[in-house]
Amino acid sequence: MVERQTTVGPAEGLHARPAARFVRTARQFVSDIKVIKDGKEANAKSPLSLMTLAAKKGHQITIRAEGADEQAAVDALVELISREEE
């Protein structure tokens, strides 16, 4: 299992377009991927599940993956969600 904490960068947080991009990226990996915020866990491959976290810009989240490509999954998702949107 690999996990890393990061700060949400996009102005919309994990909602709308950023959530859709996050889910599309997560679905490219075979690992089981979770996003954790304030003790609540969401499936990274489910847009509805992600949005229930209400993660906004500046919030701390943890991305956890378990499986064959866990390190690549965590690295890609941390890089994606921590970027500032223009």
Secondary structure by P-SEA (a helix, b strand, c coil): cbbbbbbbccccccccaaaaaaaaaaaccccbbbbbccccccccccaaaaaaacccccbbbbbbbbccaaaaaaaaaaaaaacccc
